[in-house]
């Protein structure tokens, strides 16, 4: 598992919303709550750990972007996210505003 985590960690990058828009349009964007570790979520998705993923979905800790989120982000294309690619998905977490 550590090899998979390292592989996913290598794909961790920062992305502006304008780069992520095409992935949202093809319904491949997954938004992760700030309370979860983005790499942990990526590993579980890559391993297809359905019970864990379903638990997060039920608790609304991971989800597709809401209409409200999309509207807001479309108004701020420079909005920044941490992102990883776990084919066929792009898994993102909003960067906190410091």
Secondary structure as UniProt FT lines:
FT   HELIX           2..11
FT   STRAND          13..16
FT   HELIX           17..25
FT   TURN            26..27
FT   STRAND          29..32
FT   TURN            34..35
FT   HELIX           38..46
FT   TURN            47..48
FT   HELIX           50..58
FT   TURN            59..60
FT   STRAND          62..63
FT   HELIX           67..75
FT   TURN            77..78
FT   STRAND          80..86
FT   TURN            87..88
FT   STRAND          89..94
//
